[in-house]
Amino acid sequence: MDMHNSWIHRPFVFTIMLVACYLASAADQPPIADAKATAGAIESGQRVLTCGNSFHAWFVAPILKDMAHGAGIEGHEIVAESKIGGSRAIQHWDVPNDKNQAKTALREGKVDVLTLACMLEPDEGIEKFARLGLEHNSNFRVSLQEFWIPFDKFEWPFQGSHDSVDFNAATSQKLQDLHRPYFKSMDEYVRKLNSQLGKQVVFVAPAGQAVVALREKVMAGKVPGIKDQAELFTDKLGHPQHTVEALVSYVHFAVVYRRSPVGLPIPAVLKRGSHPQWDDKLNLTLQEIAWQAVVDHPLSGLSEKSTEAFSGEKTSWHGFDRYDFLMDEATFAIEPHKAGPDERDGINGQVKGKLRCVVVVPKQAAEGKPWSWQGYYFNHEPQAEVELLKRGFHIGYVFSDTGKSWEAWYDFLTQNYGLSKKPSFVGMSRGGRNAFTWATTNPDKVSCLYVDNPAISRESLMKLGAMVEHDIPVLDICGSLDPILGNHTLPFESLYQQLGGRVSVMIKDGAAHHPHSLRDPSIIAEFVEGSLQPARGTAPKFAGSKFTRASFYSTENIYRHFPKEGQYISCRGPWFSGSYDRYEFRVDGIRGAVSVIAPAKAASGTPWVYRPDFVTRDALVDIDLLAKGFHIVVGPVPTDTDGPLLDQWNTVYKYLVDHGFSAKPVLEGSGGAAGDAYAWAIANPDKVSCIYAENPILHSHMTKEQPLDHLAPLAKAGVPILHVCGTADPSFETQSKVAEKRYKELNRPITVIEQPGNGHFPLAPKDRTPVVDFIVKAAGITQ
């Protein structure tokens, strides 16, 4: 590409680099059925004009025509093409009139759809083209393409060599953070523009969102024939490979014809690629991604009712507009209903054969139209829902237990009014049982659960794995005197924790079943609002392509005074302590699994702890180290041996170091596991930063020589050692004291922190600061 015409030498890129994008990624959504029958689908061929740059006009027109032919659509016509490298819409408008085929075609009324490329806003060319086209064709539309950020870097001018750009290094979180502001800004501009035009003329073709979704699928190894993100582009700027050209054209096809591309034959652009792996499976994946991106976008035109106002007479609910409906119990048909004047904010009665349903609308809907759903006790302690309304949430209610009525209500709000496909749930008492039932049955249709003194059925307890798999966070508030605490909340909390799910609990000291909720609902609303964004990004490379992922967090109680509640509340769980991802995977050549708990951000040099025993949620030193940026690694322990195997631990060590982990991990273990940590350190003394043990028993199956009798290699390497021991621990005198004596005889310091009167438990010291400081210093981490 001629560098003079490259985008990096165009002034408009400066503006795009000042915005970054909103991600509506649907990379892991299930396939959507063909949408030919969707209301508003266009069956006749469209006359299409294309104006754009090398991320659009270089390929869209012919591929779109090929796709229309493959769909059996007759009469699709390429009216004209205007191509200018790195262009804005205004540059195509400013082409001299005697050479401006685009303006000529629009003035002659020959254009149904203009596919337009615009990398940034404002761009007066978009409005000029829209007004001219609309003047000569009342059904004229613009399919405006949103983009993906060049170079994967928010920077102008671009610094350094293009060789520094590494598409494969991008993570899901990085792509989301990079693109979110750009997409949001463009959507706001399009809404404003359509308002000025008097109707929706400009429709967004969310190509950038589709490309990000495709890259996320590539990261997850779910795109047939594509292994690396870099395979999607022809250069470091981000020009599209044939696969991305097809994806972008499928997006325009869906917007132009308002129908799904799923099921169309392989387009010529993929056939010309001459890659045998670009087959029907890849083609289907591209179609599904494109369709999902389009149907999820509120400005694509696919969900014409997504901006439809609620019908029926409205009343008021705590200062917000309320709309009532009746659902037929037999047919599940839904019709408007007006609340009686005596009902005020509540519901006084039911209608025979009908189910009462209510929607409350915020003053200004938040992005994505999030909503909160309750299945019982409408208007009971509504303060959390009122606070959510203030934050842009809709509030939905249906008076029934879960079942087909809930499915009908979900479809009614998501399909007809464009509310989020992942509502949050408010479940009080029996309503909690309904929330759990829906979430365990439909885990892909939930953002989070706020449950309050909730019941939970045995069936739901047996299906909690589905919620864990979809990473659904739960906030459970319960009174310490409520029998539900022991019969429902605590069993659920324990099981959900052990399965790896995120559950935060607030136990109101001295409270019974009532009152529900909190007087100050801000912490509830913040939890619900915070749960809209997924907690997890792309798995790190060390986890490989096959792994399980769970949440790890402390269960330490925080006993807090809440003045507005007039009581103390015990708080625990990830909402209060933070949460980390625990990955379990296998390394070639070993039989046992490896477990790694990853910090939110690795410290410089990627320090890590290597230990043989399972890390429990009361491993407080490890939790402190995670906060400092350490990875916590549990080495493999095969089930057919008496303990860890030295060669397998060596293999895992090399594997992690090859993935960027520090060459000198911290060796750690408690009780009997400490002996194996010692054994590996003795076999690899030059690969150890320090040893930390809690009430250690220095016996190991890993090596023939026992650690207590073979400390010399550690002393020679100068490995610092720290023990924390209860003086009443059975092994204190025979293990720690002997090790201390022998290590000092080798002229090396060993520190033993004694806890007078303590037995084997608790393992961690009451004051963990000296231990953490010792490890951080030994690992060479600057704080």
C-alpha positions in Angstrom: 0.0 0.0 0.0 1.3 3.5 -0.9 2.3 5.1 2.3 1.2 8.5 1.0 -2.4 7.2 0.8 -2.1 5.1 4.0 -4.5 6.0 6.8 -1.6 6.7 9.1 -0.9 9.8 6.9 -4.6 11.0 6.9 -5.7 13.7 9.3 -9.0 12.1 10.1 -7.3 9.2 11.8 -6.3 11.5 14.5 -10.0 11.7 15.5 -10.6 8.0 15.3 -7.6 7.5 17.5 -9.3 9.8 20.1 -12.2 7.4 20.4 -12.4 3.7 21.1 -15.2 1.3 20.9 -18.3 -0.2 22.5 -18.4 -4.0 22.2 -21.6 -5.9 21.7 -19.7 -9.1 21.2 -21.8 -12.2 20.7 -18.9 -14.5 20.0 -20.3 -17.3 22.1 -24.0 -16.8 21.4 -25.9 -19.8 19.9 -26.7 -19.8 16.2 -29.8 -17.9 15.2 -32.3 -19.4 12.8 -32.7 -18.0 9.3 -34.7 -14.8 9.5 -36.4 -14.6 6.1 -39.8 -14.5 7.8 -38.8 -11.5 10.0 -41.2 -8.6 9.7 -39.8 -6.1 7.3 -37.5 -8.5 5.4 -36.8 -7.3 1.9 -37.2 -9.9 -0.9 -36.7 -7.7 -4.0 -33.2 -6.7 -5.3 -31.9 -3.4 -4.1 -30.1 -0.8 -6.2 -26.9 -0.2 -4.2 -24.4 2.7 -4.3 -21.1 2.2 -2.5 -18.8 5.0 -1.3 -15.9 4.3 0.9 -12.3 3.4 1.6 -10.1 0.3 1.6 -11.8 -1.2 4.6 -15.1 -1.1 2.8 -15.5 0.0 -0.9 -12.6 -2.1 -2.2 -14.7 -5.2 -1.8 -18.3 -4.8 -0.4 -20.2 -4.1 -3.7 -19.3 -7.3 -5.7 -19.5 -9.6 -2.6 -22.8 -8.2 -1.6 -24.2 -8.8 -5.1 -22.8 -12.3 -5.0 -24.5 -12.9 -1.6 -27.9 -11.6 -2.9 -27.6 -14.0 -5.9 -26.9 -16.8 -3.5 -30.0 -15.9 -1.5 -32.1 -16.1 -4.6 -32.8 -12.4 -4.7 -33.3 -11.1 -8.2 -32.6 -7.6 -9.4 -29.7 -6.6 -7.1 -27.8 -3.9 -8.9 -24.5 -2.2 -8.3 -25.4 1.4 -9.3 -21.9 2.9 -8.8 -18.8 2.7 -6.7 -16.7 5.6 -5.3 -13.3 4.6 -3.9 -10.9 6.9 -2.1 -8.2 5.5 0.2 -8.6 6.4 3.8 -11.6 8.6 3.0 -14.4 10.2 4.9 -17.9 10.6 3.4 -17.4 14.3 2.8 -14.5 13.5 0.4 -16.9 11.5 -1.8 -19.4 14.3 -1.7 -16.8 16.9 -2.7 -15.8 15.0 -5.9 -16.4 17.5 -8.7 -20.0 17.3 -10.1 -18.9 16.3 -13.6 -17.2 13.2 -12.1 -19.5 12.5 -9.2 -21.4 9.4 -10.2 -22.8 9.1 -6.6 -24.6 12.4 -6.7 -25.8 11.8 -10.2 -27.3 8.4 -9.3 -29.0 9.9 -6.2 -30.5 12.8 -8.0 -31.9 10.5 -10.6 -33.6 8.4 -7.9 -31.7 5.3 -8.9 -30.4 4.3 -5.4 -32.3 2.4 -2.7 -29.3 1.8 -0.4 -26.0 3.7 0.0 -23.3 1.6 1.8 -21.1 4.2 3.2 -17.8 4.2 5.1 -17.1 6.6 7.8 -14.3 6.2 10.3 -15.3 9.0 12.6 -17.9 11.6 13.4 -19.0 14.3 12.8 -18.9 13.9 9.1 -21.2 16.3 7.2 -20.9 14.1 4.1 -23.2 11.5 5.8 -26.0 14.0 6.3 -25.6 15.5 2.8 -25.8 12.1 1.1 -28.8 11.1 3.3 -30.8 14.2 2.5 -30.1 14.0 -1.2 -31.0 10.4 -1.4 -34.2 10.9 0.7 -35.2 13.9 -1.5 -35.4 11.6 -4.6 -36.4 8.3 -3.0 -38.6 8.3 0.1 -37.5 4.8 1.0 -33.8 5.6 0.6 -31.5 4.1 3.3 -27.8 4.4 4.3 -26.0 1.3 5.6 -23.2 3.1 7.6 -20.3 0.8 8.4 -18.6 1.0 11.8 -15.0 0.0 11.8 -12.3 -1.8 13.8 -9.4 0.2 15.2 -6.3 0.2 12.9 -3.1 -1.2 14.3 -4.9 -2.5 17.5 -3.5 0.7 19.0 -5.1 4.0 20.1 -2.4 6.3 18.9 -1.8 9.1 16.5 0.6 9.4 14.9 1.4 5.7 15.0 4.8 5.3 16.7 7.5 2.9 15.8 7.8 0.1 13.3 4.7 -1.8 12.0 6.6 -4.9 13.2 5.7 -4.0 16.7 2.0 -4.6 16.0 0.9 -8.1 17.2 -2.7 -8.9 16.5 -2.2 -12.3 18.3 -1.3 -10.5 21.5 -4.8 -8.9 21.8 -7.1 -10.1 24.5 -10.9 -9.9 24.7 -10.6 -7.2 27.4 -8.1 -5.2 25.4 -10.4 -5.2 22.3 -13.4 -4.2 24.4 -11.5 -1.4 26.1 -10.1 -0.2 22.8 -13.3 -0.2 20.8 -16.0 0.7 23.4 -15.9 4.5 23.2 -15.7 4.6 19.4 -18.8 2.5 18.9 -20.7 4.4 21.6 -19.8 7.8 20.1 -20.7 6.7 16.6 -24.1 5.4 17.8 -24.9 8.6 19.6 -24.0 10.5 16.4 -26.3 8.3 14.3 -29.2 8.8 16.7 -28.7 12.5 16.5 -28.5 12.5 12.7 -31.7 10.4 12.3 -33.4 12.8 14.6 -32.4 15.7 12.4 -33.6 13.8 9.3 -37.0 13.2 10.9 -36.9 9.4 10.7 -34.3 6.6 10.7 -32.5 6.9 7.4 -29.0 5.9 8.6 -28.7 2.3 9.8 -25.6 1.0 11.4 -23.7 -1.9 9.9 -21.8 -3.1 12.9 -18.8 -4.6 11.0 -16.4 -3.6 13.7 -18.3 -5.4 16.4 -18.5 -8.5 14.1 -14.7 -8.4 13.6 -14.1 -8.2 17.3 -16.5 -11.1 17.9 -14.7 -13.1 15.2 -11.3 -12.4 16.9 -12.7 -13.6 20.2 -13.8 -16.8 18.6 -10.4 -17.2 17.1 -8.9 -16.8 20.6 -11.2 -19.5 21.9 -10.3 -21.8 19.1 -13.8 -21.8 17.7 -13.3 -20.7 14.1 -12.7 -23.6 11.7 -9.7 -23.1 9.6 -8.4 -20.0 11.5 -5.8 -20.5 14.2 -4.5 -17.0 14.8 -6.0 -13.5 14.8 -3.2 -12.3 12.5 -4.6 -14.6 9.8 -7.6 -12.2 9.5 -5.6 -9.3 8.2 -3.3 -8.7 5.2 -1.1 -6.1 7.0 -0.4 -4.6 10.3 -2.7 -1.7 9.7 -5.6 -4.2 9.7 -6.8 -4.4 6.1 -9.1 -7.3 5.8 -8.2 -10.8 4.6 -10.9 -12.5 2.4 -12.5 -14.0 5.5 -13.1 -10.6 7.1 -14.2 -9.2 3.7 -16.9 -11.9 3.7 -17.9 -11.2 7.3 -18.2 -7.5 6.7 -20.3 -8.1 3.5 -22.6 -10.5 5.5 -23.1 -7.6 7.9 -24.2 -5.3 5.1 -26.3 -8.1 3.5 -28.2 -8.4 6.8 -28.7 -4.6 7.1 -29.6 -4.1 3.5 -32.1 -7.0 3.1 -33.1 -7.3 6.8 -32.7 -11.0 6.8 -30.3 -13.6 8.0 -27.3 -14.7 5.9 -27.2 -18.0 7.8 -27.4 -20.8 5.2 -26.1 -18.9 2.2 -23.6 -20.8 0.0 -19.9 -20.0 0.2 -19.3 -16.7 -1.6 -16.8 -16.4 -4.4 -14.5 -14.3 -2.2 -13.8 -17.3 0.0 -13.6 -19.7 -2.9 -11.0 -17.5 -4.5 -8.9 -17.7 -1.3 -7.8 -21.3 -2.4 -7.6 -22.3 1.2 -9.0 -25.9 1.7 -9.8 -25.1 5.3 -12.1 -22.3 4.3 -15.1 -24.5 4.1 -18.8 -24.6 4.9 -18.1 -24.7 8.6 -16.1 -21.5 8.4 -18.7 -19.8 6.2 -21.5 -20.7 8.6 -19.4 -19.3 11.5 -19.0 -16.0 9.7 -22.7 -15.9 8.9 -23.7 -16.5 12.5 -21.3 -13.9 13.8 -22.5 -11.3 11.3 -26.1 -12.0 12.0 -25.7 -11.9 15.8 -23.9 -8.5 15.6 -26.6 -7.0 13.4 -29.6 -8.3 15.4 -28.0 -7.1 18.7 -27.4 -3.6 17.4 -30.3 -1.2 18.2 -29.6 0.9 15.1 -29.3 -1.9 12.5 -33.0 -1.9 11.6 -33.4 -5.6 12.2 -35.5 -5.2 15.3 -37.9 -2.5 14.1 -39.7 -2.7 17.4 -36.6 -2.3 19.5 -37.3 1.4 19.8 -41.1 1.0 20.0 -42.7 2.8 22.9 -44.8 0.7 25.3 -48.4 0.7 24.4 -51.5 1.2 26.5 -52.3 3.8 29.1 -49.5 4.6 31.5 -49.7 5.3 35.2 -47.0 6.2 37.6 -44.8 4.1 39.8 -42.5 6.0 42.3 -42.3 8.8 39.8 -41.6 6.7 36.7 -43.9 5.7 33.8 -45.7 2.4 34.5 -47.4 0.2 31.9 -49.6 -2.8 32.8 -50.4 -5.9 30.8 -52.5 -9.0 31.0 -51.1 -12.4 29.9 -53.6 -15.2 29.0 -52.8 -18.2 31.2 -53.8 -20.6 28.4 -52.4 -18.9 25.2 -49.8 -16.7 26.9 -51.0 -13.8 24.6 -50.2 -10.4 26.1 -52.4 -7.3 25.9 -52.3 -3.8 27.4 -54.2 -3.2 30.7 -54.7 -0.1 32.8 -54.0 -0.3 36.5 -56.8 0.8 38.7 -56.6 4.2 40.4 -56.8 2.5 43.8 -53.7 0.4 43.1 -51.3 3.3 43.3 -47.8 1.8 43.2 -49.0 -1.7 43.9 -51.3 -4.4 42.5 -54.5 -5.0 44.4 -56.1 -7.9 42.5 -55.8 -10.4 39.8 -58.0 -11.0 36.7 -59.4 -14.5 36.3 -57.6 -16.5 33.6 -55.0 -13.7 33.3 -51.6 -13.0 34.8 -50.7 -9.4 35.8 -47.6 -8.1 34.2 -45.9 -4.7 34.7 -43.1 -2.7 33.0 -41.7 0.5 34.6 -39.6 2.7 32.2 -36.6 4.8 33.2 -36.4 8.5 32.3 -33.4 7.6 30.0 -32.6 4.0 29.2 -29.0 2.9 29.8 -27.0 1.5 27.0 -28.2 -2.0 26.0 -31.6 -1.5 27.7 -30.8 -3.5 30.9 -33.7 -4.5 33.0 -34.5 -6.1 36.3 -37.0 -8.9 36.6 -39.1 -10.0 39.6 -41.5 -12.8 39.8 -43.3 -12.2 43.1 -44.2 -9.4 45.6 -44.4 -6.5 43.3 -43.7 -3.2 45.1 -42.5 -4.9 48.3 -39.4 -3.0 49.5 -38.9 -1.6 46.0 -36.0 0.7 46.9 -33.4 -1.3 44.9 -35.6 -1.3 41.8 -36.2 2.5 42.2 -32.5 3.0 42.3 -32.0 0.9 39.2 -34.6 3.0 37.4 -32.6 6.0 38.2 -29.6 4.3 36.6 -31.4 3.6 33.4 -32.8 0.1 34.0 -36.3 -1.0 33.0 -38.2 -3.0 35.7 -40.2 -6.0 34.7 -42.7 -8.1 36.7 -44.9 -11.1 36.0 -47.1 -12.6 38.7 -46.4 -16.3 38.3 -43.9 -19.0 39.0 -41.4 -19.9 36.3 -42.5 -21.8 33.2 -44.0 -20.9 29.8 -45.4 -17.7 31.2 -41.9 -16.5 32.0 -40.7 -17.5 28.5 -43.5 -15.6 26.9 -42.7 -12.5 29.1 -39.0 -12.7 28.2 -39.8 -12.9 24.5 -42.3 -10.1 24.7 -39.8 -7.7 26.2 -36.7 -8.7 24.4 -38.1 -9.2 20.9 -40.8 -6.5 20.9 -39.1 -3.7 22.9 -35.4 -4.5 22.5 -34.7 -5.0 26.2 -31.5 -6.8 27.1 -31.3 -10.5 26.5 -29.6 -10.9 29.8 -31.8 -9.4 32.5 -30.9 -9.2 36.2 -33.2 -10.8 38.7 -34.6 -9.7 42.1 -35.8 -12.6 44.1 -37.2 -12.2 47.6 -38.3 -15.3 49.6 -40.3 -17.4 47.2 -39.3 -15.1 44.4 -35.7 -16.2 45.0 -36.7 -19.8 44.2 -38.1 -18.5 40.9 -35.0 -16.6 40.1 -32.8 -19.7 40.7 -35.1 -21.9 38.7 -34.9 -19.6 35.7 -31.2 -19.1 36.0 -30.3 -22.8 36.2 -32.6 -23.5 33.3 -31.7 -20.5 31.1 -28.2 -19.5 32.2 -27.5 -17.7 28.9 -30.4 -15.3 29.7 -29.2 -13.9 33.0 -26.7 -11.2 34.0 -26.9 -11.6 37.7 -29.1 -12.6 40.7 -29.9 -10.4 43.7 -31.8 -12.7 46.1 -33.0 -11.7 49.5 -33.8 -14.3 52.2 -34.3 -16.6 49.3 -35.6 -20.1 48.9 -33.9 -22.5 46.5 -35.2 -25.8 45.3 -33.3 -29.1 45.4 -33.6 -29.2 41.6 -31.9 -25.9 41.3 -29.1 -26.9 43.7 -28.4 -29.9 41.5 -28.1 -27.6 38.4 -25.9 -24.9 39.8 -23.1 -26.0 37.5 -24.9 -24.3 34.6 -24.8 -21.0 36.4 -21.1 -21.4 37.1 -20.4 -22.2 33.5 -22.0 -18.9 32.5 -20.3 -17.0 35.3 -23.5 -15.6 36.8 -22.7 -13.6 40.0 -25.1 -13.8 42.9 -25.6 -11.3 45.8 -27.5 -13.0 48.7 -28.8 -10.9 51.6 -30.2 -12.8 54.5 -31.1 -12.2 58.2 -29.1 -14.1 60.8 -32.3 -15.2 62.5 -34.1 -16.3 59.4 -34.3 -20.1 59.2 -33.8 -19.7 55.4 -30.2 -18.8 56.2 -29.3 -22.3 57.4 -31.7 -24.3 55.2 -31.1 -22.5 51.9 -28.5 -19.7 51.7 -25.6 -21.5 53.4 -26.0 -24.7 51.4 -26.2 -22.7 48.2 -23.3 -20.5 49.1 -21.1 -23.5 50.0 -21.9 -25.5 46.9 -21.7 -22.5 44.5 -18.3 -21.6 46.0 -16.9 -25.1 45.6 -18.1 -25.3 42.0 -16.2 -22.1 41.3 -19.2 -19.6 41.1 -19.2 -16.1 42.4 -21.5 -15.6 45.4 -21.3 -12.6 47.8 -23.3 -12.8 51.0 -24.5 -10.2 53.4 -25.9 -11.5 56.7 -27.8 -8.9 58.7 -27.0 -9.5 62.4 -30.1 -9.9 64.5 -32.5 -9.6 61.5 -35.2 -12.2 60.7 -37.0 -12.9 57.4 -38.3 -9.3 57.3 -37.6 -6.6 56.4 -36.2 -7.5 53.0 -33.6 -5.4 51.1 -31.6 -2.5 52.6 -32.8 1.0 53.4 -29.9 2.3 51.4 -30.0 0.2 48.2 -26.9 1.6 46.5 -24.8 -1.4 47.2 -27.4 -3.6 45.6 -27.8 -1.4 42.6 -24.0 -1.1 42.2 -23.8 -4.9 42.2 -26.5 -5.3 39.6 -25.0 -2.5 37.4 -21.5 -3.8 37.8 -22.6 -7.3 36.7 -23.6 -6.0 33.2 -19.9 -6.2 32.2 -18.4 -9.7 32.0 -15.8 -10.2 34.7 -13.6 -12.4 32.5 -11.6 -11.7 29.4 -9.7 -14.1 27.2 -7.9 -16.9 28.9 -4.1 -16.5 29.2 -2.0 -18.5 26.8 -0.6 -20.7 29.5 -4.0 -22.3 30.0 -3.9 -23.7 26.4 -7.0 -24.5 24.4 -8.6 -27.0 26.8 -9.1 -25.8 30.4 -11.7 -25.3 33.1 -12.0 -21.9 34.7 -13.5 -21.1 38.0 -13.6 -18.1 40.4 -11.3 -17.9 43.4 -11.8 -15.4 46.2 -11.6 -15.1 50.0 -14.5 -16.1 52.2 -13.2 -14.1 55.1 -16.0 -12.3 56.9 -16.0 -8.5 57.2 -18.1 -7.4 60.1 -19.2 -3.9 59.1 -21.5 -1.3 60.6 -24.1 0.2 58.2 -25.3 3.3 59.9 -28.3 3.8 57.5 -29.4 0.3 58.3 -28.9 0.7 62.0 -27.1 -2.6 62.3 -24.0 -4.6 61.6 -23.7 -6.9 58.6 -21.3 -9.7 57.9 -20.1 -9.3 54.3 -18.1 -11.9 52.4 -17.4 -13.0 48.9 -16.0 -11.5 45.7 -18.1 -8.3 45.7 -16.3 -7.3 48.9 -12.9 -9.0 48.5 -12.3 -9.2 44.8 -12.1 -12.3 42.7 -9.5 -14.1 40.6 -9.7 -16.7 37.9 -8.5 -20.3 38.7 -7.5 -22.3 35.6 -7.0 -26.0 35.5 -5.4 -27.6 32.5 -2.9 -30.3 31.5 0.6 -30.1 30.1 1.9 -32.5 27.6 3.9 -35.3 29.2 2.3 -35.3 32.6 -0.6 -37.2 34.0 -1.8 -34.8 36.7 -3.7 -31.5 36.2 -2.1 -28.1 36.8 -4.0 -25.4 38.6 -3.1 -21.7 38.3 -4.8 -18.8 40.1 -4.1 -15.7 38.1 -3.8 -12.2 39.6 -5.8 -9.3 38.1 -2.4 -7.9 36.8 0.9 -9.8 37.0 3.7 -8.0 38.8 6.9 -7.2 36.9 8.8 -10.4 36.1 5.7 -12.5 36.6 6.5 -13.9 40.1 4.7 -17.1 41.1 4.2 -19.5 44.0 4.7 -23.2 43.3 3.0 -25.5 45.8 1.6 -29.1 45.9 -1.6 -28.6 47.9 -5.0 -27.3 46.9 -5.4 -23.6 47.6 -8.4 -23.1 49.8 -10.3 -19.9 50.2 -8.8 -19.3 53.7 -5.2 -19.4 52.2 -4.8 -15.8 53.3 -1.1 -15.4 52.5 -1.8 -16.6 48.9 -4.7 -14.1 48.6 -2.4 -11.3 49.7 0.2 -12.4 47.2 -2.4 -12.5 44.4 -3.1 -8.8 45.2 0.6 -8.2 44.8 0.6 -9.7 41.3 1.8 -13.2 42.0 0.4 -16.3 40.2 -0.4 -19.2 42.5 0.4 -22.6 40.9 -0.5 -26.0 42.2 1.7 -28.6 40.6 0.4 -31.9 39.4 -0.2 -34.8 41.8 -1.2 -37.9 39.8 -4.0 -40.0 41.3 -2.0 -43.3 40.8 1.0 -42.3 42.9 1.8 -41.6 46.5 2.6 -38.0 45.8 4.1 -35.5 43.2 6.7 -36.7 40.7 9.9 -34.8 40.3 10.0 -35.1 36.5 6.5 -33.9 36.1 7.1 -30.9 38.3 10.2 -30.1 36.3 8.1 -30.3 33.1 5.5 -27.9 34.5 8.2 -25.5 35.7 9.8 -25.4 32.2 6.3 -24.9 30.6 5.5 -21.9 32.8 8.9 -20.3 32.4 8.6 -20.7 28.7 5.3 -18.8 29.0 7.0 -15.9 30.7 6.8 -16.9 34.4 9.8 -16.0 36.6 12.7 -18.5 36.6 12.7 -18.4 40.4 9.3 -19.2 42.0 8.4 -19.2 45.6 8.1 -22.7 47.0 5.2 -23.1 49.4 3.3 -25.7 51.3 1.4 -26.3 54.5 1.5 -29.4 56.7 2.5 -32.5 54.9 2.6 -30.7 51.6 5.6 -28.6 52.7 7.8 -31.6 52.4 7.2 -31.9 48.7 7.8 -28.2 48.2 11.1 -28.6 50.0 12.0 -31.7 48.0 11.6 -29.9 44.6 13.5 -26.9 45.9 16.4 -29.2 47.1 16.4 -30.8 43.7 16.4 -27.4 42.0 18.1 -25.0 44.5 19.1 -22.5 41.8 15.5 -22.2 40.6 14.0 -21.0 43.9 13.6 -17.5 45.3 12.5 -18.6 48.8 10.6 -21.2 50.8 7.5 -20.5 52.9 5.9 -23.2 55.0 3.0 -23.3 57.5 3.3 -25.9 60.3 5.5 -28.0 58.0 6.0 -31.8 58.0 9.2 -32.3 56.1 8.6 -35.7 54.5 8.2 -36.3 50.8 7.5 -39.0 48.2 9.1 -36.9 45.5 12.7 -37.8 46.3 14.4 -40.7 48.1 16.3 -38.3 50.4 14.1 -36.6 52.9 14.2 -32.8 53.1 15.0 -32.6 56.8 18.2 -34.6 56.2 19.2 -32.9 53.0 19.2 -29.1 53.5 22.7 -28.4 52.3 21.8 -27.7 48.7 19.4 -25.0 49.8 22.0 -23.5 52.1 24.7 -23.5 49.4 22.3 -21.7 47.0 21.4 -19.2 49.8 17.7 -19.9 49.7 15.9 -17.9 52.4 13.3 -19.9 54.5 10.3 -18.8 56.6 8.0 -20.9 58.7 4.9 -20.0 60.5 4.1 -22.5 63.3 1.8 -23.0 66.2 3.7 -23.9 69.3 1.1 -26.6 70.1 1.3 -28.1 66.7 2.3 -31.8 67.0 5.2 -31.4 64.5 6.5 -28.1 65.8 9.4 -29.5 67.8 10.3 -32.5 65.5 10.1 -30.6 62.3 10.4 -26.8 62.3 12.7 -26.6 65.3 15.0 -29.3 63.9 15.0 -27.6 60.5 15.8 -24.3 62.1 18.7 -25.7 64.1 20.2 -27.6 61.1 19.9 -24.7 58.6 21.5 -22.3 61.1 24.3 -24.9 61.5 24.8 -24.5 57.7 25.3 -20.8 58.3 22.1 -19.8 56.7 19.2 -17.8 58.3 15.8 -19.4 58.7 13.0 -17.5 60.3 10.3 -19.2 62.4 7.3 -17.1 63.4 5.9 -18.8 66.5 2.2 -18.5 67.4 2.1 -19.4 71.1 -0.7 -21.8 72.1 -1.9 -22.4 68.5 -2.2 -25.9 67.2 -2.1 -26.9 63.6 -4.8 -24.4 62.8 -5.1 -21.6 61.9 -2.3 -22.0 59.4 -1.7 -18.3 58.4 -0.4 -15.9 61.0 -2.7 -13.3 62.4 -0.4 -10.6 61.1 0.5 -11.5 57.5 2.5 -8.4 56.7 5.9 -9.8 57.7 5.3 -13.0 55.6 4.2 -11.1 52.5 7.1 -8.7 52.8 9.6 -11.6 53.2 8.2 -13.3 50.0 8.0 -10.1 48.0 11.6 -9.1 48.9 12.9 -12.6 48.1 11.2 -12.7 44.8 12.8 -9.4 43.9 9.6 -7.5 43.5 9.7 -3.7 43.9 6.6 -2.4 45.6 
